[in-house]
Amino acid sequence: MTPTLVFDIETIPDTDGLRILYDLPPDTSAEDVANIALHQRRQQNGTDFLPLHQHRICAISCALREGENFKVWTLGDANSSEAEIIQRFFDGIDQYTPQIISWNGRGFDLPVLHYRSLIHGINASRYWNLGEDDKEFKWNNYLSRYHTRHLDLMDTLAMFNHHANAPLDDIAKLCGFPGKLGMDGSKVWDAYHAGGIEDIRNYCETDVANTHLVFLRFKLMRGQLSQGAYDAEVALVRDTLTSYMQENPTLVHWPAFLAAWK
């Protein structure tokens, strides 16, 4: 069975880069840089959602299904640099050559990863393979929209029509899964600025758990899983998250996630 790797990123304004782009004095605080950039964006577009190349990644969470195992974790630790967690992500692709699964990964997560990898000089050769080194990648690679080595669930379910896109939170809840709990992407910068990086990392983990569960339902719909196999996969997720809670009673996100999962 090909390993599957669900991934999700959380981002904040790239205040170092924005200081350069806006030609601001070197001693301008990160908070002031972000406020200036967000204000300019609102003035220009009516939204404070920055262009993708102006984001900095503060967390990458993954859910890996490989062999008999399933695990959810966030790369690095709270003090890891952006370059370190990005390199770890692409090192995982080198190691497992998994099918990667996302929700809006093509529209957000992967372009941000591309820009940040370029800035940091990250090695991601396996991911960028288009068949030069492995002929199988000519017909199924991570970059082509209509290949499945990267499956953007949102894009696929909407038939590649952005007018039909749906939020992960809505779809997860409609399928009976917990959905988002207490945080969303719009709150990440405030949480980060307040020192809440662990809260962001925990939130990112619940997003990949929701996405993995929706992916299992998608496989059931496609006939790739029988009802019995689907039930077993869902039970594996629940059991794994329960074990995390039991092993580390200080965790708060998995008890809340399991309590919301009816």
Buried (B, 14 or more C-beta within 10 A) or exposed (E): EEBBBBBBBBBBBBBEBBBEEEEBEEEBEBEBBBBBBBEBBEEEEEEBBBEBBBBBBBBBBBBBBBEEEBEBBBBBEEEBEBBBBBBBBBBBBEEBBBBBBBBBBBBBBBBBBBBBBEBBEBEBEBBBBEEEEEEEBEEBBBBBEEEBBBBBBBBBBBEEEEEEBBBBBEBBBEBEBBBBBEBEBEBBBEBBEEEBBBBBBBBBBBBBBBBBBBBBBBBBEEEEBEEEEBEEBBEBBBEBBEEBBEEEEEBBBBBBBBEBBE
